[in-house]
Amino acid sequence: MVDRIRNLIARFPEDERTVRELIRNDRDFNALCDEYAEIDKELKRLAKLKDPTAAIEADGLQKRRMAVEEELLTLMEGYQPV
């Protein structure tokens, strides 16, 4: 679990506790974390390629990562601990 949320926690260290609680309690948040991690992994792979097509694909993935990040932030900000 830690590996897949490492980048998210690095990006929002002040929300680490909330992230961990949401992962345990919210399937949608958990799925978004998986997607965020997969996008990050794919972006790193594409960065190693020297192919113009990879740059176009990376651009699309970066936009999707920003959208996923916004969804994650919305869930984190609206989270009320039980």
PDB file of N, CA, C and O in Angstrom:
ATOM      1  N   MET A   1       0.827  -1.197   0.000  1.00  0.00           N
ATOM      2  CA  MET A   1       0.000   0.000   0.000  1.00  0.00           C
ATOM      3  C   MET A   1       0.866   1.254   0.000  1.00  0.00           C
ATOM      4  O   MET A   1       0.566   2.217  -0.706  1.00  0.00           O
ATOM      5  N   VAL A   2       1.918   1.247   0.773  1.00  0.00           N
ATOM      6  CA  VAL A   2       2.738   2.448   0.911  1.00  0.00           C
ATOM      7  C   VAL A   2       3.335   2.870  -0.423  1.00  0.00           C
ATOM      8  O   VAL A   2       3.381   4.063  -0.723  1.00  0.00           O
ATOM      9  N   ASP A   3       3.790   1.920  -1.226  1.00  0.00           N
ATOM     10  CA  ASP A   3       4.405   2.270  -2.506  1.00  0.00           C
ATOM     11  C   ASP A   3       3.432   2.995  -3.419  1.00  0.00           C
ATOM     12  O   ASP A   3       3.814   3.947  -4.100  1.00  0.00           O
ATOM     13  N   ARG A   4       2.191   2.560  -3.441  1.00  0.00           N
ATOM     14  CA  ARG A   4       1.258   3.166  -4.387  1.00  0.00           C
ATOM     15  C   ARG A   4       0.766   4.536  -3.939  1.00  0.00           C
ATOM     16  O   ARG A   4       0.257   5.294  -4.765  1.00  0.00           O
ATOM     17  N   ILE A   5       0.900   4.876  -2.671  1.00  0.00           N
ATOM     18  CA  ILE A   5       0.476   6.212  -2.223  1.00  0.00           C
ATOM     19  C   ILE A   5       1.655   7.123  -1.874  1.00  0.00           C
ATOM     20  O   ILE A   5       1.462   8.259  -1.439  1.00  0.00           O
ATOM     21  N   ARG A   6       2.866   6.621  -2.067  1.00  0.00           N
ATOM     22  CA  ARG A   6       4.061   7.406  -1.721  1.00  0.00           C
ATOM     23  C   ARG A   6       4.056   8.771  -2.406  1.00  0.00           C
ATOM     24  O   ARG A   6       4.299   9.789  -1.758  1.00  0.00           O
ATOM     25  N   ASN A   7       3.780   8.802  -3.713  1.00  0.00           N
ATOM     26  CA  ASN A   7       3.785  10.078  -4.440  1.00  0.00           C
ATOM     27  C   ASN A   7       2.661  11.002  -3.987  1.00  0.00           C
ATOM     28  O   ASN A   7       2.831  12.219  -3.920  1.00  0.00           O
ATOM     29  N   LEU A   8       1.520  10.414  -3.679  1.00  0.00           N
ATOM     30  CA  LEU A   8       0.397  11.218  -3.203  1.00  0.00           C
ATOM     31  C   LEU A   8       0.723  11.847  -1.845  1.00  0.00           C
ATOM     32  O   LEU A   8       0.438  13.023  -1.616  1.00  0.00           O
ATOM     33  N   ILE A   9       1.309  11.073  -0.968  1.00  0.00           N
ATOM     34  CA  ILE A   9       1.689  11.588   0.356  1.00  0.00           C
ATOM     35  C   ILE A   9       2.825  12.609   0.224  1.00  0.00           C
ATOM     36  O   ILE A   9       2.855  13.602   0.951  1.00  0.00           O
ATOM     37  N   ALA A  10       3.744  12.367  -0.693  1.00  0.00           N
ATOM     38  CA  ALA A  10       4.825  13.335  -0.918  1.00  0.00           C
ATOM     39  C   ALA A  10       4.251  14.657  -1.427  1.00  0.00           C
ATOM     40  O   ALA A  10       4.743  15.731  -1.080  1.00  0.00           O
ATOM     41  N   ARG A  11       3.221  14.569  -2.242  1.00  0.00           N
ATOM     42  CA  ARG A  11       2.590  15.771  -2.804  1.00  0.00           C
ATOM     43  C   ARG A  11       1.775  16.523  -1.750  1.00  0.00           C
ATOM     44  O   ARG A  11       1.720  17.752  -1.764  1.00  0.00           O
ATOM     45  N   PHE A  12       1.142  15.777  -0.835  1.00  0.00           N
ATOM     46  CA  PHE A  12       0.276  16.371   0.195  1.00  0.00           C
ATOM     47  C   PHE A  12       0.630  15.809   1.578  1.00  0.00           C
ATOM     48  O   PHE A  12      -0.189  15.119   2.185  1.00  0.00           O
ATOM     49  N   PRO A  13       1.829  16.092   2.080  1.00  0.00           N
ATOM     50  CA  PRO A  13       2.262  15.493   3.350  1.00  0.00           C
ATOM     51  C   PRO A  13       1.370  15.876   4.533  1.00  0.00           C
ATOM     52  O   PRO A  13       1.246  15.115   5.492  1.00  0.00           O
ATOM     53  N   GLU A  14       0.759  17.041   4.465  1.00  0.00           N
ATOM     54  CA  GLU A  14      -0.108  17.480   5.563  1.00  0.00           C
ATOM     55  C   GLU A  14      -1.389  16.647   5.653  1.00  0.00           C
ATOM     56  O   GLU A  14      -2.079  16.679   6.672  1.00  0.00           O
ATOM     57  N   ASP A  15      -1.709  15.904   4.596  1.00  0.00           N
ATOM     58  CA  ASP A  15      -2.926  15.095   4.563  1.00  0.00           C
ATOM     59  C   ASP A  15      -2.657  13.594   4.675  1.00  0.00           C
ATOM     60  O   ASP A  15      -3.528  12.787   4.348  1.00  0.00           O
ATOM     61  N   GLU A  16      -1.477  13.214   5.128  1.00  0.00           N
ATOM     62  CA  GLU A  16      -1.125  11.789   5.172  1.00  0.00           C
ATOM     63  C   GLU A  16      -2.123  10.975   5.988  1.00  0.00           C
ATOM     64  O   GLU A  16      -2.548   9.901   5.563  1.00  0.00           O
ATOM     65  N   ARG A  17      -2.487  11.473   7.127  1.00  0.00           N
ATOM     66  CA  ARG A  17      -3.424  10.749   7.992  1.00  0.00           C
ATOM     67  C   ARG A  17      -4.775  10.558   7.286  1.00  0.00           C
ATOM     68  O   ARG A  17      -5.350   9.470   7.315  1.00  0.00           O
ATOM     69  N   THR A  18      -5.261  11.607   6.665  1.00  0.00           N
ATOM     70  CA  THR A  18      -6.525  11.545   5.936  1.00  0.00           C
ATOM     71  C   THR A  18      -6.429  10.553   4.786  1.00  0.00           C
ATOM     72  O   THR A  18      -7.344   9.757   4.573  1.00  0.00           O
ATOM     73  N   VAL A  19      -5.329  10.595   4.045  1.00  0.00           N
ATOM     74  CA  VAL A  19      -5.132   9.672   2.926  1.00  0.00           C
ATOM     75  C   VAL A  19      -5.206   8.233   3.418  1.00  0.00           C
ATOM     76  O   VAL A  19      -5.896   7.406   2.821  1.00  0.00           O
ATOM     77  N   ARG A  20      -4.510   7.934   4.489  1.00  0.00           N
ATOM     78  CA  ARG A  20      -4.497   6.559   5.008  1.00  0.00           C
ATOM     79  C   ARG A  20      -5.895   6.126   5.476  1.00  0.00           C
ATOM     80  O   ARG A  20      -6.296   4.983   5.253  1.00  0.00           O
ATOM     81  N   GLU A  21      -6.617   7.014   6.110  1.00  0.00           N
ATOM     82  CA  GLU A  21      -7.973   6.679   6.565  1.00  0.00           C
ATOM     83  C   GLU A  21      -8.914   6.472   5.380  1.00  0.00           C
ATOM     84  O   GLU A  21      -9.717   5.539   5.372  1.00  0.00           O
ATOM     85  N   LEU A  22      -8.811   7.340   4.388  1.00  0.00           N
ATOM     86  CA  LEU A  22      -9.664   7.207   3.210  1.00  0.00           C
ATOM     87  C   LEU A  22      -9.372   5.920   2.442  1.00  0.00           C
ATOM     88  O   LEU A  22     -10.288   5.286   1.918  1.00  0.00           O
ATOM     89  N   ILE A  23      -8.115   5.541   2.377  1.00  0.00           N
ATOM     90  CA  ILE A  23      -7.754   4.297   1.683  1.00  0.00           C
ATOM     91  C   ILE A  23      -8.441   3.114   2.358  1.00  0.00           C
ATOM     92  O   ILE A  23      -8.918   2.200   1.687  1.00  0.00           O
ATOM     93  N   ARG A  24      -8.488   3.137   3.669  1.00  0.00           N
ATOM     94  CA  ARG A  24      -9.119   2.035   4.403  1.00  0.00           C
ATOM     95  C   ARG A  24     -10.641   2.055   4.293  1.00  0.00           C
ATOM     96  O   ARG A  24     -11.277   1.002   4.332  1.00  0.00           O
ATOM     97  N   ASN A  25     -11.228   3.241   4.156  1.00  0.00           N
ATOM     98  CA  ASN A  25     -12.682   3.361   4.301  1.00  0.00           C
ATOM     99  C   ASN A  25     -13.461   3.752   3.052  1.00  0.00           C
ATOM    100  O   ASN A  25     -14.691   3.702   3.066  1.00  0.00           O
ATOM    101  N   ASP A  26     -12.792   4.136   1.985  1.00  0.00           N
ATOM    102  CA  ASP A  26     -13.507   4.651   0.810  1.00  0.00           C
ATOM    103  C   ASP A  26     -12.986   3.958  -0.453  1.00  0.00           C
ATOM    104  O   ASP A  26     -11.859   4.196  -0.887  1.00  0.00           O
ATOM    105  N   ARG A  27     -13.823   3.101  -1.029  1.00  0.00           N
ATOM    106  CA  ARG A  27     -13.411   2.351  -2.229  1.00  0.00           C
ATOM    107  C   ARG A  27     -13.094   3.260  -3.409  1.00  0.00           C
ATOM    108  O   ARG A  27     -12.160   3.005  -4.169  1.00  0.00           O
ATOM    109  N   ASP A  28     -13.880   4.319  -3.554  1.00  0.00           N
ATOM    110  CA  ASP A  28     -13.644   5.247  -4.667  1.00  0.00           C
ATOM    111  C   ASP A  28     -12.285   5.930  -4.528  1.00  0.00           C
ATOM    112  O   ASP A  28     -11.541   6.052  -5.501  1.00  0.00           O
ATOM    113  N   PHE A  29     -11.973   6.369  -3.323  1.00  0.00           N
ATOM    114  CA  PHE A  29     -10.676   6.999  -3.071  1.00  0.00           C
ATOM    115  C   PHE A  29      -9.556   5.998  -3.329  1.00  0.00           C
ATOM    116  O   PHE A  29      -8.539   6.335  -3.935  1.00  0.00           O
ATOM    117  N   ASN A  30      -9.748   4.775  -2.869  1.00  0.00           N
ATOM    118  CA  ASN A  30      -8.760   3.725  -3.051  1.00  0.00           C
ATOM    119  C   ASN A  30      -8.513   3.482  -4.542  1.00  0.00           C
ATOM    120  O   ASN A  30      -7.365   3.353  -4.967  1.00  0.00           O
ATOM    121  N   ALA A  31      -9.576   3.420  -5.328  1.00  0.00           N
ATOM    122  CA  ALA A  31      -9.445   3.211  -6.775  1.00  0.00           C
ATOM    123  C   ALA A  31      -8.724   4.389  -7.431  1.00  0.00           C
ATOM    124  O   ALA A  31      -7.901   4.192  -8.324  1.00  0.00           O
ATOM    125  N   LEU A  32      -9.029   5.608  -6.994  1.00  0.00           N
ATOM    126  CA  LEU A  32      -8.340   6.783  -7.534  1.00  0.00           C
ATOM    127  C   LEU A  32      -6.849   6.753  -7.193  1.00  0.00           C
ATOM    128  O   LEU A  32      -6.015   7.158  -8.003  1.00  0.00           O
ATOM    129  N   CYS A  33      -6.517   6.274  -5.997  1.00  0.00           N
ATOM    130  CA  CYS A  33      -5.105   6.151  -5.616  1.00  0.00           C
ATOM    131  C   CYS A  33      -4.392   5.154  -6.525  1.00  0.00           C
ATOM    132  O   CYS A  33      -3.256   5.382  -6.939  1.00  0.00           O
ATOM    133  N   ASP A  34      -5.068   4.048  -6.830  1.00  0.00           N
ATOM    134  CA  ASP A  34      -4.494   3.070  -7.761  1.00  0.00           C
ATOM    135  C   ASP A  34      -4.245   3.705  -9.121  1.00  0.00           C
ATOM    136  O   ASP A  34      -3.178   3.537  -9.710  1.00  0.00           O
ATOM    137  N   GLU A  35      -5.238   4.436  -9.611  1.00  0.00           N
ATOM    138  CA  GLU A  35      -5.109   5.080 -10.917  1.00  0.00           C
ATOM    139  C   GLU A  35      -3.981   6.110 -10.900  1.00  0.00           C
ATOM    140  O   GLU A  35      -3.190   6.178 -11.841  1.00  0.00           O
ATOM    141  N   TYR A  36      -3.904   6.904  -9.845  1.00  0.00           N
ATOM    142  CA  TYR A  36      -2.858   7.917  -9.706  1.00  0.00           C
ATOM    143  C   TYR A  36      -1.474   7.260  -9.760  1.00  0.00           C
ATOM    144  O   TYR A  36      -0.570   7.761 -10.428  1.00  0.00           O
ATOM    145  N   ALA A  37      -1.319   6.150  -9.058  1.00  0.00           N
ATOM    146  CA  ALA A  37      -0.034   5.439  -9.027  1.00  0.00           C
ATOM    147  C   ALA A  37       0.299   4.852 -10.397  1.00  0.00           C
ATOM    148  O   ALA A  37       1.447   4.916 -10.838  1.00  0.00           O
ATOM    149  N   GLU A  38      -0.686   4.289 -11.061  1.00  0.00           N
ATOM    150  CA  GLU A  38      -0.463   3.704 -12.390  1.00  0.00           C
ATOM    151  C   GLU A  38      -0.092   4.783 -13.412  1.00  0.00           C
ATOM    152  O   GLU A  38       0.798   4.578 -14.237  1.00  0.00           O
ATOM    153  N   ILE A  39      -0.758   5.905 -13.357  1.00  0.00           N
ATOM    154  CA  ILE A  39      -0.430   7.006 -14.270  1.00  0.00           C
ATOM    155  C   ILE A  39       0.997   7.471 -14.021  1.00  0.00           C
ATOM    156  O   ILE A  39       1.745   7.710 -14.969  1.00  0.00           O
ATOM    157  N   ASP A  40       1.379   7.600 -12.764  1.00  0.00           N
ATOM    158  CA  ASP A  40       2.728   8.043 -12.431  1.00  0.00           C
ATOM    159  C   ASP A  40       3.765   7.055 -12.960  1.00  0.00           C
ATOM    160  O   ASP A  40       4.789   7.458 -13.510  1.00  0.00           O
ATOM    161  N   LYS A  41       3.497   5.772 -12.792  1.00  0.00           N
ATOM    162  CA  LYS A  41       4.416   4.740 -13.277  1.00  0.00           C
ATOM    163  C   LYS A  41       4.551   4.813 -14.806  1.00  0.00           C
ATOM    164  O   LYS A  41       5.655   4.712 -15.342  1.00  0.00           O
ATOM    165  N   GLU A  42       3.440   4.987 -15.488  1.00  0.00           N
ATOM    166  CA  GLU A  42       3.461   5.078 -16.948  1.00  0.00           C
ATOM    167  C   GLU A  42       4.180   6.340 -17.412  1.00  0.00           C
ATOM    168  O   GLU A  42       4.912   6.304 -18.401  1.00  0.00           O
ATOM    169  N   LEU A  43       3.984   7.444 -16.717  1.00  0.00           N
ATOM    170  CA  LEU A  43       4.691   8.680 -17.075  1.00  0.00           C
ATOM    171  C   LEU A  43       6.201   8.509 -16.942  1.00  0.00           C
ATOM    172  O   LEU A  43       6.960   9.006 -17.774  1.00  0.00           O
ATOM    173  N   LYS A  44       6.632   7.815 -15.907  1.00  0.00           N
ATOM    174  CA  LYS A  44       8.070   7.570 -15.735  1.00  0.00           C
ATOM    175  C   LYS A  44       8.605   6.701 -16.864  1.00  0.00           C
ATOM    176  O   LYS A  44       9.711   6.925 -17.356  1.00  0.00           O
ATOM    177  N   ARG A  45       7.823   5.713 -17.272  1.00  0.00           N
ATOM    178  CA  ARG A  45       8.239   4.841 -18.373  1.00  0.00           C
ATOM    179  C   ARG A  45       8.344   5.651 -19.671  1.00  0.00           C
ATOM    180  O   ARG A  45       9.323   5.527 -20.407  1.00  0.00           O
ATOM    181  N   LEU A  46       7.350   6.464 -19.940  1.00  0.00           N
ATOM    182  CA  LEU A  46       7.344   7.268 -21.165  1.00  0.00           C
ATOM    183  C   LEU A  46       8.471   8.289 -21.191  1.00  0.00           C
ATOM    184  O   LEU A  46       8.999   8.607 -22.257  1.00  0.00           O
ATOM    185  N   ALA A  47       8.842   8.806 -20.022  1.00  0.00           N
ATOM    186  CA  ALA A  47       9.917   9.799 -19.953  1.00  0.00           C
ATOM    187  C   ALA A  47      11.247   9.220 -20.424  1.00  0.00           C
ATOM    188  O   ALA A  47      12.113   9.953 -20.901  1.00  0.00           O
ATOM    189  N   LYS A  48      11.407   7.913 -20.291  1.00  0.00           N
ATOM    190  CA  LYS A  48      12.656   7.266 -20.706  1.00  0.00           C
ATOM    191  C   LYS A  48      12.744   7.093 -22.222  1.00  0.00           C
ATOM    192  O   LYS A  48      13.831   6.907 -22.769  1.00  0.00           O
ATOM    193  N   LEU A  49      11.603   7.156 -22.889  1.00  0.00           N
ATOM    194  CA  LEU A  49      11.581   6.966 -24.337  1.00  0.00           C
ATOM    195  C   LEU A  49      11.917   8.270 -25.043  1.00  0.00           C
ATOM    196  O   LEU A  49      11.610   9.353 -24.544  1.00  0.00           O
ATOM    197  N   LYS A  50      12.532   8.165 -26.175  1.00  0.00           N
ATOM    198  CA  LYS A  50      12.878   9.346 -26.973  1.00  0.00           C
ATOM    199  C   LYS A  50      12.010   9.354 -28.238  1.00  0.00           C
ATOM    200  O   LYS A  50      12.509   9.503 -29.354  1.00  0.00           O
ATOM    201  N   ASP A  51      10.728   9.193 -28.036  1.00  0.00           N
ATOM    202  CA  ASP A  51       9.790   9.048 -29.144  1.00  0.00           C
ATOM    203  C   ASP A  51       8.762  10.176 -29.084  1.00  0.00           C
ATOM    204  O   ASP A  51       8.169  10.408 -28.030  1.00  0.00           O
ATOM    205  N   PRO A  52       8.541  10.877 -30.192  1.00  0.00           N
ATOM    206  CA  PRO A  52       7.549  11.966 -30.197  1.00  0.00           C
ATOM    207  C   PRO A  52       6.143  11.489 -29.823  1.00  0.00           C
ATOM    208  O   PRO A  52       5.372  12.230 -29.214  1.00  0.00           O
ATOM    209  N   THR A  53       5.823  10.264 -30.187  1.00  0.00           N
ATOM    210  CA  THR A  53       4.518   9.708 -29.844  1.00  0.00           C
ATOM    211  C   THR A  53       4.399   9.561 -28.327  1.00  0.00           C
ATOM    212  O   THR A  53       3.327   9.774 -27.760  1.00  0.00           O
ATOM    213  N   ALA A  54       5.490   9.199 -27.683  1.00  0.00           N
ATOM    214  CA  ALA A  54       5.488   9.065 -26.222  1.00  0.00           C
ATOM    215  C   ALA A  54       5.226  10.411 -25.562  1.00  0.00           C
ATOM    216  O   ALA A  54       4.550  10.479 -24.535  1.00  0.00           O
ATOM    217  N   ALA A  55       5.754  11.476 -26.141  1.00  0.00           N
ATOM    218  CA  ALA A  55       5.538  12.814 -25.580  1.00  0.00           C
ATOM    219  C   ALA A  55       4.067  13.206 -25.657  1.00  0.00           C
ATOM    220  O   ALA A  55       3.534  13.815 -24.731  1.00  0.00           O
ATOM    221  N   ILE A  56       3.420  12.860 -26.749  1.00  0.00           N
ATOM    222  CA  ILE A  56       1.987  13.153 -26.896  1.00  0.00           C
ATOM    223  C   ILE A  56       1.176  12.346 -25.886  1.00  0.00           C
ATOM    224  O   ILE A  56       0.259  12.866 -25.251  1.00  0.00           O
ATOM    225  N   GLU A  57       1.526  11.076 -25.746  1.00  0.00           N
ATOM    226  CA  GLU A  57       0.837  10.220 -24.776  1.00  0.00           C
ATOM    227  C   GLU A  57       1.068  10.730 -23.356  1.00  0.00           C
ATOM    228  O   GLU A  57       0.145  10.747 -22.541  1.00  0.00           O
ATOM    229  N   ALA A  58       2.293  11.142 -23.063  1.00  0.00           N
ATOM    230  CA  ALA A  58       2.620  11.660 -21.734  1.00  0.00           C
ATOM    231  C   ALA A  58       1.812  12.914 -21.427  1.00  0.00           C
ATOM    232  O   ALA A  58       1.358  13.102 -20.298  1.00  0.00           O
ATOM    233  N   ASP A  59       1.633  13.764 -22.420  1.00  0.00           N
ATOM    234  CA  ASP A  59       0.840  14.974 -22.220  1.00  0.00           C
ATOM    235  C   ASP A  59      -0.588  14.621 -21.809  1.00  0.00           C
ATOM    236  O   ASP A  59      -1.134  15.213 -20.878  1.00  0.00           O
ATOM    237  N   GLY A  60      -1.181  13.668 -22.495  1.00  0.00           N
ATOM    238  CA  GLY A  60      -2.534  13.226 -22.146  1.00  0.00           C
ATOM    239  C   GLY A  60      -2.596  12.634 -20.755  1.00  0.00           C
ATOM    240  O   GLY A  60      -3.547  12.875 -20.011  1.00  0.00           O
ATOM    241  N   LEU A  61      -1.572  11.851 -20.398  1.00  0.00           N
ATOM    242  CA  LEU A  61      -1.530  11.249 -19.073  1.00  0.00           C
ATOM    243  C   LEU A  61      -1.349  12.304 -17.979  1.00  0.00           C
ATOM    244  O   LEU A  61      -1.923  12.185 -16.897  1.00  0.00           O
ATOM    245  N   GLN A  62      -0.559  13.324 -18.259  1.00  0.00           N
ATOM    246  CA  GLN A  62      -0.374  14.387 -17.275  1.00  0.00           C
ATOM    247  C   GLN A  62      -1.689  15.113 -17.009  1.00  0.00           C
ATOM    248  O   GLN A  62      -1.991  15.475 -15.871  1.00  0.00           O
ATOM    249  N   LYS A  63      -2.462  15.319 -18.060  1.00  0.00           N
ATOM    250  CA  LYS A  63      -3.767  15.946 -17.879  1.00  0.00           C
ATOM    251  C   LYS A  63      -4.689  15.055 -17.066  1.00  0.00           C
ATOM    252  O   LYS A  63      -5.419  15.538 -16.201  1.00  0.00           O
ATOM    253  N   ARG A  64      -4.661  13.747 -17.341  1.00  0.00           N
ATOM    254  CA  ARG A  64      -5.495  12.824 -16.577  1.00  0.00           C
ATOM    255  C   ARG A  64      -5.040  12.784 -15.115  1.00  0.00           C
ATOM    256  O   ARG A  64      -5.871  12.729 -14.208  1.00  0.00           O
ATOM    257  N   ARG A  65      -3.717  12.810 -14.886  1.00  0.00           N
ATOM    258  CA  ARG A  65      -3.206  12.797 -13.512  1.00  0.00           C
ATOM    259  C   ARG A  65      -3.682  14.035 -12.754  1.00  0.00           C
ATOM    260  O   ARG A  65      -4.023  13.949 -11.575  1.00  0.00           O
ATOM    261  N   MET A  66      -3.706  15.186 -13.428  1.00  0.00           N
ATOM    262  CA  MET A  66      -4.192  16.407 -12.777  1.00  0.00           C
ATOM    263  C   MET A  66      -5.673  16.269 -12.418  1.00  0.00           C
ATOM    264  O   MET A  66      -6.096  16.718 -11.353  1.00  0.00           O
ATOM    265  N   ALA A  67      -6.451  15.660 -13.289  1.00  0.00           N
ATOM    266  CA  ALA A  67      -7.878  15.465 -13.015  1.00  0.00           C
ATOM    267  C   ALA A  67      -8.073  14.502 -11.844  1.00  0.00           C
ATOM    268  O   ALA A  67      -8.920  14.737 -10.981  1.00  0.00           O
ATOM    269  N   VAL A  68      -7.294  13.423 -11.811  1.00  0.00           N
ATOM    270  CA  VAL A  68      -7.381  12.466 -10.703  1.00  0.00           C
ATOM    271  C   VAL A  68      -6.960  13.142  -9.410  1.00  0.00           C
ATOM    272  O   VAL A  68      -7.583  12.938  -8.368  1.00  0.00           O
ATOM    273  N   GLU A  69      -5.912  13.941  -9.472  1.00  0.00           N
ATOM    274  CA  GLU A  69      -5.438  14.663  -8.293  1.00  0.00           C
ATOM    275  C   GLU A  69      -6.528  15.593  -7.754  1.00  0.00           C
ATOM    276  O   GLU A  69      -6.715  15.695  -6.541  1.00  0.00           O
ATOM    277  N   GLU A  70      -7.235  16.261  -8.640  1.00  0.00           N
ATOM    278  CA  GLU A  70      -8.338  17.135  -8.220  1.00  0.00           C
ATOM    279  C   GLU A  70      -9.434  16.329  -7.522  1.00  0.00           C
ATOM    280  O   GLU A  70      -9.984  16.765  -6.511  1.00  0.00           O
ATOM    281  N   GLU A  71      -9.749  15.156  -8.065  1.00  0.00           N
ATOM    282  CA  GLU A  71     -10.765  14.295  -7.446  1.00  0.00           C
ATOM    283  C   GLU A  71     -10.303  13.843  -6.062  1.00  0.00           C
ATOM    284  O   GLU A  71     -11.086  13.836  -5.112  1.00  0.00           O
ATOM    285  N   LEU A  72      -9.043  13.470  -5.956  1.00  0.00           N
ATOM    286  CA  LEU A  72      -8.491  13.049  -4.666  1.00  0.00           C
ATOM    287  C   LEU A  72      -8.551  14.198  -3.656  1.00  0.00           C
ATOM    288  O   LEU A  72      -8.946  14.001  -2.506  1.00  0.00           O
ATOM    289  N   LEU A  73      -8.163  15.384  -4.087  1.00  0.00           N
ATOM    290  CA  LEU A  73      -8.197  16.550  -3.202  1.00  0.00           C
ATOM    291  C   LEU A  73      -9.618  16.850  -2.722  1.00  0.00           C
ATOM    292  O   LEU A  73      -9.836  17.173  -1.555  1.00  0.00           O
ATOM    293  N   THR A  74     -10.563  16.739  -3.623  1.00  0.00           N
ATOM    294  CA  THR A  74     -11.962  16.978  -3.258  1.00  0.00           C
ATOM    295  C   THR A  74     -12.398  16.003  -2.179  1.00  0.00           C
ATOM    296  O   THR A  74     -13.045  16.398  -1.209  1.00  0.00           O
ATOM    297  N   LEU A  75     -12.051  14.741  -2.339  1.00  0.00           N
ATOM    298  CA  LEU A  75     -12.411  13.742  -1.335  1.00  0.00           C
ATOM    299  C   LEU A  75     -11.679  13.989  -0.009  1.00  0.00           C
ATOM    300  O   LEU A  75     -12.260  13.829   1.065  1.00  0.00           O
ATOM    301  N   MET A  76     -10.406  14.378  -0.091  1.00  0.00           N
ATOM    302  CA  MET A  76      -9.639  14.625   1.133  1.00  0.00           C
ATOM    303  C   MET A  76     -10.192  15.838   1.885  1.00  0.00           C
ATOM    304  O   MET A  76     -10.317  15.818   3.109  1.00  0.00           O
ATOM    305  N   GLU A  77     -10.518  16.883   1.141  1.00  0.00           N
ATOM    306  CA  GLU A  77     -11.025  18.102   1.782  1.00  0.00           C
ATOM    307  C   GLU A  77     -12.397  17.909   2.400  1.00  0.00           C
ATOM    308  O   GLU A  77     -12.727  18.542   3.403  1.00  0.00           O
ATOM    309  N   GLY A  78     -13.192  17.040   1.805  1.00  0.00           N
ATOM    310  CA  GLY A  78     -14.533  16.811   2.310  1.00  0.00           C
ATOM    311  C   GLY A  78     -14.639  15.719   3.358  1.00  0.00           C
ATOM    312  O   GLY A  78     -15.720  15.451   3.883  1.00  0.00           O
ATOM    313  N   TYR A  79     -13.506  15.087   3.660  1.00  0.00           N
ATOM    314  CA  TYR A  79     -13.499  13.957   4.592  1.00  0.00           C
ATOM    315  C   TYR A  79     -13.720  14.421   6.028  1.00  0.00           C
ATOM    316  O   TYR A  79     -13.067  15.346   6.510  1.00  0.00           O
ATOM    317  N   GLN A  80     -14.633  13.770   6.679  1.00  0.00           N
ATOM    318  CA  GLN A  80     -14.892  14.021   8.100  1.00  0.00           C
ATOM    319  C   GLN A  80     -14.561  12.746   8.882  1.00  0.00           C
ATOM    320  O   GLN A  80     -15.281  11.757   8.750  1.00  0.00           O
ATOM    321  N   PRO A  81     -13.502  12.737   9.687  1.00  0.00           N
ATOM    322  CA  PRO A  81     -13.148  11.528  10.441  1.00  0.00           C
ATOM    323  C   PRO A  81     -14.329  11.068  11.299  1.00  0.00           C
ATOM    324  O   PRO A  81     -15.091  11.867  11.843  1.00  0.00           O
ATOM    325  N   VAL A  82     -14.440   9.760  11.389  1.00  0.00           N
ATOM    326  CA  VAL A  82     -15.531   9.166  12.188  1.00  0.00           C
ATOM    327  C   VAL A  82     -15.135   9.079  13.626  1.00  0.00           C
ATOM    328  O   VAL A  82     -15.916   8.609  14.454  1.00  0.00           O
TER     329      VAL A  82
END
